[in-house]
Amino acid sequence: MPIQLVLLPPIWNALIFEDVATLPVFGCTVRVLSWQALVLLKLYAGGLQNLLDARQIVAVQQPTRADRQAVAALAETVGLSEAWHALVDR
């Protein structure tokens, strides 16, 4: 099974682990990131597929203006403000 190891600066800890949901999957419980954190991780990774994934996540979530502002604030804290605005303002 392929595994992707991502090493992040400590500032990401609160962003990633603050809003984790627990979902049932095939009789097990699985912890998953918020869509906001996942989008920012995809922007941080920066690969073409990651950017396409981020765009699709935002399209599916259809964030409200308040949601977009909240993600913009999170993006600012991790140095991804420009990438976030490039994603949603196009």
C-alpha positions, 0 to 999 in steps of 0.5 A: 500500500503506497503511503505519502509522508508529509512533513509540515511546519509546526504551525500546521498542527492546529490547522490539521487537528483542530477540526477532525471528524470521525466517520464510520467506514465499513464498520470502522471509525476513521478520522478525517480532516476538514475540507478546509484543511485538506484544500490547504494541504493540497495547495501546500503540496502544489502539484498539478493533481493536488491543485486539481483536487483542491479545485474539485473539493471547493467546487463540491463544497460550494463554500459560502462567503463566510466559509471562504473568508475563514479559509482565507484567514487559515491560509494567511496563517500558513503562508498560502494566502496567494495560493488560496486567492488564486484558486478561488478568485479565478 
